[in-house]
């Protein structure tokens, strides 16, 4: 005989989903970012998969310090962003894309920079320049890329706050396309500005400050230093962030050459002279490498790897590469980009992230242990113990004098 079930069937509950929509626009030209290296897709320049990758990085950088191991970090990341084995809790779509005209590196700095100014912002775009030796033409980028980012999420209050922090970090310190750590494809929002753009430098600390991790296993924003220059009026700038970006290009070219030593003629800090040689000792150290040497003291590898030295006469030539399970590259812990503020201004920013330092490098087939030099003309001139401390002090000399420690 039929039996009667004394309880009602469970009610099927639909997950409560929330939707966030951000209106975004680039304030420096966007290069790369498509499925084809060096190229930008003029029809759909911003891909959802690329944005997702950027946000995952900034989620790790802002939330990763609370996890004691890489395994626990991955478990938490998988819960929110998903993996090959499981769905995540955040879905995103890129909508309403529009872009301005194509632009080439040579059009940004038409005279390639003079012997007095140097390459300026074109210093950041070398992967997109013409390579006559390999017969590779100059690549094109896009100015004024606009799009909407729609995120659909089912998160706890704590997870929602972590996502908001990652989005703010991506807008402030990241971008779209390639070379975002060098200010390419920098972003601003065009709606709900107080939610996504800082209204003053101190708000960066309010948004991102966390307890620093002494020896992080991955890149973190906690413990980072942000060195800001003077605000620029974006309304008079054809790309809004371009004046700030150009200022950063000139600074980075100067710092990479080490033009912060004493000028023998004036006894003061030497000015940037594009035609003068570099002042770091790294090149001389590499020239003096012996066959049985097992370690080397260099400064520049701590700014990112690989480093390519081209042959000029009898100088050292070759490529310095990182040695770690992820490959030959070590992403630079230094970000140089314009940051948009809610008041409409843009400030140039030198950001020094907290990141694991390289312990060894590969030169050709040789592997050598790496450590900072005990003495170097640039480090001594800036009274710094390593290249990252030298960078912070050089930034202050250059005029990036508002320092925010996260």
Backbone torsions as a table, in degrees:
resi	resn	phi	psi	omega
1	UNK	NA	150.0	-179.1
2	UNK	-65.5	145.9	179.7
3	UNK	-109.1	144.0	179.9
4	UNK	-98.4	125.5	177.8
5	UNK	-78.6	120.7	-171.8
6	UNK	-73.1	-9.9	-177.7
7	UNK	-118.4	153.6	178.8
8	UNK	-74.3	150.1	177.4
9	UNK	-65.1	149.8	-179.9
10	UNK	-62.3	144.8	179.2
11	UNK	-80.3	129.0	179.7
12	UNK	-78.5	116.4	-177.3
13	UNK	-100.8	127.4	175.5
14	UNK	-80.7	130.8	179.0
15	UNK	-55.2	139.4	178.1
16	UNK	-79.9	112.4	-177.4
17	UNK	-104.4	147.2	179.9
18	UNK	-123.1	143.4	-179.3
19	UNK	-121.1	128.4	173.0
20	UNK	-112.2	138.8	176.9
21	UNK	-127.8	125.0	178.8
22	UNK	-115.3	133.4	174.1
23	UNK	-97.3	118.8	-171.9
24	UNK	-125.1	154.0	-179.2
25	UNK	-151.0	141.8	178.1
26	UNK	-80.0	145.3	177.2
27	UNK	-113.8	-1.0	167.1
28	UNK	-135.0	157.8	-178.4
29	UNK	-59.4	147.6	177.7
30	UNK	-100.8	131.4	176.3
31	UNK	-124.3	147.1	177.6
32	UNK	67.5	-160.5	176.9
33	UNK	96.9	-8.4	179.2
34	UNK	-91.3	-179.9	178.0
35	UNK	-69.1	-17.9	178.7
36	UNK	-100.6	124.5	-178.7
37	UNK	-54.7	141.4	177.3
38	UNK	74.5	-9.7	-174.2
39	UNK	-106.7	151.3	173.9
40	UNK	-115.0	138.9	-179.7
41	UNK	-85.3	110.5	-176.0
42	UNK	-66.8	-21.7	179.8
43	UNK	-85.0	-43.2	-179.8
44	UNK	-134.7	73.9	-173.8
45	UNK	-67.1	-28.4	-176.3
46	UNK	-107.7	119.6	-179.3
47	UNK	-100.9	140.1	-179.6
48	UNK	-60.3	-38.7	-179.2
49	UNK	-63.4	-37.6	178.6
50	UNK	-68.0	-43.7	178.4
51	UNK	-61.4	-41.5	178.3
52	UNK	-59.4	-41.4	177.9
53	UNK	-63.5	-42.0	177.1
54	UNK	-61.1	-45.4	-177.4
55	UNK	-67.2	-35.4	176.8
56	UNK	-63.4	-41.2	177.8
57	UNK	-61.1	-47.8	-177.0
58	UNK	-71.5	-25.9	172.0
59	UNK	-65.3	-44.5	177.9
60	UNK	-63.4	-39.6	-177.7
61	UNK	-68.1	-31.3	-176.6
62	UNK	-97.1	-28.9	-177.1
63	UNK	-108.8	-13.7	-170.8
64	UNK	-69.4	-20.0	-176.7
65	UNK	-67.4	-17.1	-178.0
66	UNK	-86.0	-4.5	-178.1
67	UNK	-103.6	135.9	-171.5
68	UNK	-83.7	-11.8	-179.3
69	UNK	-149.2	161.5	178.4
70	UNK	-64.1	-32.2	-179.9
71	UNK	-65.7	-44.0	179.5
72	UNK	-68.4	-35.8	176.6
73	UNK	-62.7	-44.6	-179.5
74	UNK	-63.9	-39.8	179.0
75	UNK	-60.1	-45.3	-179.9
76	UNK	-67.2	-40.8	178.5
77	UNK	-63.6	-41.0	179.7
78	UNK	-63.2	-37.2	179.2
79	UNK	-59.1	-40.6	-175.5
80	UNK	-89.2	-47.1	-170.5
81	UNK	-100.8	-10.8	179.0
82	UNK	83.3	178.2	179.6
83	UNK	-157.7	-172.1	178.0
84	UNK	-65.6	-22.2	-176.0
85	UNK	-97.2	-18.2	-174.7
86	UNK	-150.4	155.9	176.6
87	UNK	-78.9	150.8	175.7
88	UNK	-92.9	-174.6	-178.2
89	UNK	-105.8	3.3	-179.5
90	UNK	-128.5	121.5	172.9
91	UNK	-111.8	142.9	179.9
92	UNK	-137.8	150.3	177.1
93	UNK	-134.2	144.6	173.6
94	UNK	-103.2	123.2	-173.7
95	UNK	-126.6	162.9	168.9
96	UNK	52.6	49.7	-179.3
97	UNK	-77.3	140.0	174.9
98	UNK	-149.7	147.1	-177.9
99	UNK	-142.9	151.6	175.8
100	UNK	-80.0	-157.7	-174.5
101	UNK	-76.6	161.3	175.9
102	UNK	-69.8	148.0	179.1
103	UNK	-142.9	142.2	-179.6
104	UNK	-109.9	155.5	178.5
105	UNK	-53.5	-38.8	-178.8
106	UNK	-66.7	-22.4	178.7
107	UNK	-82.7	-23.3	177.3
108	UNK	-73.1	-41.2	177.1
109	UNK	-127.2	81.9	-169.8
110	UNK	-58.1	-35.4	-177.8
111	UNK	-92.3	13.0	-178.6
112	UNK	63.9	12.5	-175.5
113	UNK	83.8	139.3	-179.1
114	UNK	-87.1	172.7	176.7
115	UNK	-64.0	-13.0	-179.9
116	UNK	-97.5	-37.3	-175.6
117	UNK	-92.7	-29.7	-172.6
118	UNK	79.5	-172.4	-172.4
119	UNK	-76.9	-11.7	-179.9
120	UNK	53.6	-132.9	-174.1
121	UNK	-67.1	-18.4	178.2
122	UNK	-65.9	-16.8	176.2
123	UNK	-60.5	-26.0	-179.2
124	UNK	-85.7	-8.2	-169.0
125	UNK	-112.7	21.1	-174.4
126	UNK	-59.1	-30.2	178.3
127	UNK	-65.3	-16.7	-175.2
128	UNK	-105.7	1.0	177.7
129	UNK	-75.8	163.7	175.3
130	UNK	-67.9	137.7	175.2
131	UNK	-117.8	97.0	-175.7
132	UNK	-67.3	-33.8	-179.0
133	UNK	-61.3	-43.5	-178.5
134	UNK	-97.4	6.5	178.2
135	UNK	56.7	44.3	178.0
136	UNK	-104.8	121.5	-177.5
137	UNK	-73.4	164.9	176.6
138	UNK	-65.1	135.9	179.4
139	UNK	-86.9	161.0	178.8
140	UNK	-111.5	149.1	172.6
141	UNK	-118.8	-173.0	-179.7
142	UNK	-128.3	138.4	174.4
143	UNK	-99.9	152.8	176.1
144	UNK	52.7	58.9	173.9
145	UNK	-82.1	125.3	178.8
146	UNK	-119.8	143.7	178.0
147	UNK	-163.5	162.8	173.3
148	UNK	-108.6	138.1	176.5
149	UNK	-112.3	118.3	179.7
150	UNK	-108.5	123.0	178.7
151	UNK	-115.9	128.2	174.8
152	UNK	-110.8	124.5	-170.1
153	UNK	-138.2	154.6	174.9
154	UNK	-135.4	82.5	-170.0
155	UNK	-125.7	156.7	171.1
156	UNK	-73.2	170.5	179.5
157	UNK	-58.9	-43.8	-179.6
158	UNK	-66.1	-42.1	179.3
159	UNK	-65.6	-37.6	178.6
160	UNK	-63.3	-40.1	178.7
161	UNK	-66.8	-37.9	176.7
162	UNK	-63.4	-39.1	178.4
163	UNK	-66.5	-42.7	178.9
164	UNK	-60.7	-40.6	179.3
165	UNK	-65.6	-39.8	178.7
166	UNK	-64.6	-40.0	178.5
167	UNK	-64.7	-44.0	178.5
168	UNK	-62.1	-40.7	179.1
169	UNK	-65.8	-40.2	178.5
170	UNK	-61.5	-43.3	-179.5
171	UNK	-68.9	-41.2	-177.6
172	UNK	-74.0	-44.0	-169.3
173	UNK	-114.5	-9.8	-176.6
174	UNK	-112.5	-143.7	-178.8
175	UNK	167.8	-164.0	178.9
176	UNK	-123.0	150.7	-179.1
177	UNK	88.1	-153.8	-177.9
178	UNK	-98.9	160.8	174.9
179	UNK	60.0	35.1	-178.9
180	UNK	-67.1	-25.4	177.1
181	UNK	-71.7	-8.5	176.5
182	UNK	-115.1	25.9	170.2
183	UNK	82.5	4.8	179.0
184	UNK	-80.1	136.1	179.6
185	UNK	66.9	32.5	178.7
186	UNK	-65.6	152.6	-169.3
187	UNK	-119.7	156.6	163.1
188	UNK	-140.1	163.1	170.4
189	UNK	-100.0	153.0	-179.1
190	UNK	-111.6	1.9	176.8
191	UNK	-145.9	150.3	179.7
192	UNK	55.5	48.4	-174.0
193	UNK	-58.0	-45.0	-177.4
194	UNK	-61.9	-23.7	179.0
195	UNK	-74.3	-34.2	-168.6
196	UNK	-116.8	-17.9	179.4
197	UNK	-114.5	137.2	176.9
198	UNK	-66.2	145.6	178.0
199	UNK	-92.7	-11.2	178.3
200	UNK	-160.9	160.8	-179.7
201	UNK	-55.6	-38.0	-177.1
202	UNK	-62.4	-24.5	-179.7
203	UNK	-69.6	-24.1	173.6
204	UNK	-58.5	-39.8	177.9
205	UNK	-68.0	-41.0	179.0
206	UNK	-62.3	-38.2	-177.2
207	UNK	-78.3	-38.1	-166.0
208	UNK	-118.1	-8.3	-176.2
209	UNK	-67.4	130.4	176.6
210	UNK	-143.3	169.8	177.6
211	UNK	-64.4	122.2	-178.3
212	UNK	-64.4	150.7	175.4
213	UNK	-102.6	128.9	-172.0
214	UNK	-63.2	-53.8	-178.6
215	UNK	-128.0	81.0	-174.9
216	UNK	-68.4	147.0	177.1
217	UNK	-87.4	-11.6	178.2
218	UNK	-148.3	169.9	-175.3
219	UNK	-67.2	134.4	-179.2
220	UNK	-130.9	152.6	171.8
221	UNK	-86.7	-27.0	176.0
222	UNK	-62.4	125.5	-177.1
223	UNK	90.1	-1.3	178.6
224	UNK	-73.1	161.0	176.1
225	UNK	-121.3	130.7	178.2
226	UNK	-114.0	119.6	178.8
227	UNK	-107.9	114.9	-172.9
228	UNK	-107.5	141.8	173.6
229	UNK	-91.2	-172.3	-179.0
230	UNK	-72.0	147.2	179.8
231	UNK	-64.3	143.3	177.6
232	UNK	-111.3	139.3	176.2
233	UNK	-75.7	109.0	-177.0
234	UNK	-68.1	-21.9	-174.6
235	UNK	-65.6	-27.7	-178.6
236	UNK	-94.7	7.8	-175.0
237	UNK	-107.6	126.5	-178.0
238	UNK	-61.5	-24.8	177.2
239	UNK	-116.2	7.8	-177.2
240	UNK	67.7	-51.8	-179.9
241	UNK	-96.9	7.9	-168.9
242	UNK	-72.6	-38.8	179.7
243	UNK	-61.4	-43.8	178.2
244	UNK	-64.6	-40.0	-179.5
245	UNK	-64.9	-41.8	178.9
246	UNK	-63.4	-40.4	178.7
247	UNK	-61.8	-39.7	177.8
248	UNK	-68.0	-37.2	177.7
249	UNK	-61.9	-42.9	178.7
250	UNK	-65.3	-39.5	178.8
251	UNK	-64.8	-45.0	-176.3
252	UNK	-66.3	-38.3	176.7
253	UNK	-62.8	-40.1	178.7
254	UNK	-66.5	-44.4	-177.1
255	UNK	-68.0	-40.4	179.4
256	UNK	-62.3	-29.1	175.9
257	UNK	-85.1	-13.6	179.3
258	UNK	74.6	29.3	-177.0
259	UNK	-82.3	60.1	175.7
260	UNK	-131.0	15.1	178.7
261	UNK	-86.9	173.2	-177.9
262	UNK	-72.4	132.4	175.2
263	UNK	-76.1	119.5	-176.3
264	UNK	-62.6	-23.4	-178.4
265	UNK	-81.8	-38.9	-176.2
266	UNK	-105.0	-19.0	-175.9
267	UNK	75.7	6.3	179.6
268	UNK	-108.3	174.5	178.1
269	UNK	-60.2	124.5	-173.8
270	UNK	-68.0	144.7	176.1
271	UNK	-76.3	164.8	176.3
272	UNK	-70.7	125.0	179.4
273	UNK	-127.1	100.8	-173.9
274	UNK	-54.6	-32.9	-176.1
275	UNK	-85.2	-8.2	179.0
276	UNK	-83.3	156.5	-178.5
277	UNK	-74.9	168.8	178.6
278	UNK	-73.6	152.7	-177.4
279	UNK	-108.2	-8.3	176.3
280	UNK	-68.1	152.1	-178.4
281	UNK	-85.3	-7.5	-174.5
282	UNK	-51.4	-46.0	-174.7
283	UNK	-63.5	-42.6	177.6
284	UNK	-65.1	-37.1	177.9
285	UNK	-63.1	-42.1	179.9
286	UNK	-68.4	-35.8	176.7
287	UNK	-63.6	-30.9	-175.1
288	UNK	-92.4	6.4	-179.1
289	UNK	-58.2	132.6	176.1
290	UNK	-96.5	162.2	-174.7
291	UNK	-66.3	-32.9	-176.7
292	UNK	-98.1	10.9	-178.0
293	UNK	-71.0	136.1	-177.6
294	UNK	-111.6	-12.3	178.4
295	UNK	-144.2	161.0	-176.6
296	UNK	-146.7	145.6	179.1
297	UNK	-107.5	110.9	-178.6
298	UNK	-135.3	156.3	-179.5
299	UNK	-102.0	-43.0	-170.3
300	UNK	-69.0	-30.3	178.5
301	UNK	-57.2	-22.8	179.1
302	UNK	-74.2	-6.7	177.2
303	UNK	-96.1	-0.5	180.0
304	UNK	129.3	148.4	-179.9
305	UNK	-135.4	151.8	7.6
306	UNK	-81.5	164.8	172.2
307	UNK	-121.1	127.2	-178.2
308	UNK	-106.7	119.6	174.5
309	UNK	-100.8	118.1	180.0
310	UNK	-85.5	151.7	-178.6
311	UNK	-75.4	122.5	174.9
312	UNK	-131.3	102.4	-177.2
313	UNK	64.6	-126.6	-179.3
314	UNK	-99.1	19.4	-177.8
315	UNK	-76.5	168.0	177.0
316	UNK	-67.4	139.8	173.3
317	UNK	-136.1	149.2	-179.1
318	UNK	147.7	178.6	-177.3
319	UNK	-120.3	129.9	174.7
320	UNK	-95.1	123.9	-176.3
321	UNK	-121.5	155.8	176.4
322	UNK	-78.0	159.2	175.2
323	UNK	-126.7	104.6	174.3
324	UNK	-162.5	167.1	-174.5
325	UNK	-60.5	-23.4	-176.6
326	UNK	-81.4	-8.6	177.9
327	UNK	131.3	-158.8	-173.2
328	UNK	-91.9	-8.2	-176.4
329	UNK	-99.5	149.4	168.5
330	UNK	-129.5	109.0	-177.9
331	UNK	-56.3	137.7	-178.6
332	UNK	-62.9	135.7	173.5
333	UNK	-78.2	4.7	-176.3
334	UNK	-109.5	128.4	174.2
335	UNK	-114.2	132.5	177.2
336	UNK	-126.2	109.1	-175.4
337	UNK	-159.4	157.1	172.0
338	UNK	-76.3	136.9	175.7
339	UNK	-111.4	125.1	177.6
340	UNK	-81.8	138.1	177.8
341	UNK	-113.5	159.3	-174.5
342	UNK	-65.4	-19.9	179.6
343	UNK	-82.5	3.4	178.5
344	UNK	94.5	-9.6	178.4
345	UNK	-86.1	163.4	176.8
346	UNK	-127.7	133.7	178.0
347	UNK	-115.9	136.4	171.5
348	UNK	-70.4	139.0	-175.5
349	UNK	-132.7	133.4	169.6
350	UNK	-107.7	113.2	-175.4
351	UNK	-111.5	124.9	178.6
352	UNK	-110.7	105.6	-176.9
353	UNK	-76.7	159.6	172.5
354	UNK	-88.6	114.5	-173.5
355	UNK	-145.2	155.2	175.9
356	UNK	-62.1	136.5	179.3
357	UNK	-85.3	146.3	176.3
358	UNK	-66.9	142.4	-179.8
359	UNK	-109.8	-14.3	-180.0
360	UNK	-155.4	155.4	176.8
361	UNK	-133.9	164.5	177.8
362	UNK	-121.2	128.3	177.0
363	UNK	-121.3	105.6	-172.6
364	UNK	66.0	-121.1	177.8
365	UNK	-99.3	1.7	-176.6
366	UNK	-93.5	138.9	173.8
367	UNK	-113.2	130.6	-178.2
368	UNK	-132.6	142.1	172.1
369	UNK	-68.5	146.3	-174.5
370	UNK	-118.6	138.6	171.8
371	UNK	-149.9	157.0	-179.4
372	UNK	-65.5	150.4	178.8
373	UNK	-70.9	144.3	175.9
374	UNK	-70.9	-29.9	179.1
375	UNK	-143.1	143.1	178.9
376	UNK	-161.0	138.2	-177.1
377	UNK	-56.8	-38.2	-178.1
378	UNK	-73.6	-43.6	178.6
379	UNK	-61.8	-41.8	-179.6
380	UNK	-66.2	-40.4	-179.7
381	UNK	-64.5	-35.8	-178.9
382	UNK	-93.4	1.6	-179.6
383	UNK	52.9	52.0	-176.7
384	UNK	-122.0	150.1	179.0
385	UNK	-87.9	-22.4	-179.3
386	UNK	-151.9	175.8	-172.8
387	UNK	-69.3	-31.1	-179.7
388	UNK	-73.4	-37.4	174.0
389	UNK	-66.6	-38.1	177.0
390	UNK	-62.4	-38.8	179.2
391	UNK	-62.5	-43.9	-179.4
392	UNK	-62.2	-43.1	-179.4
393	UNK	-71.1	-36.2	177.1
394	UNK	-66.1	-37.1	178.8
395	UNK	-61.4	-40.1	178.8
396	UNK	-64.5	-42.5	178.6
397	UNK	-61.8	-38.0	-177.4
398	UNK	-72.8	-13.9	179.2
399	UNK	114.4	1.5	175.2
400	UNK	-88.1	71.4	-163.8
401	UNK	-95.0	-10.2	177.6
402	UNK	-87.9	109.1	-174.1
403	UNK	-106.9	126.0	178.0
404	UNK	-119.3	121.1	179.1
405	UNK	-101.4	124.1	-176.2
406	UNK	-93.0	NA	NA
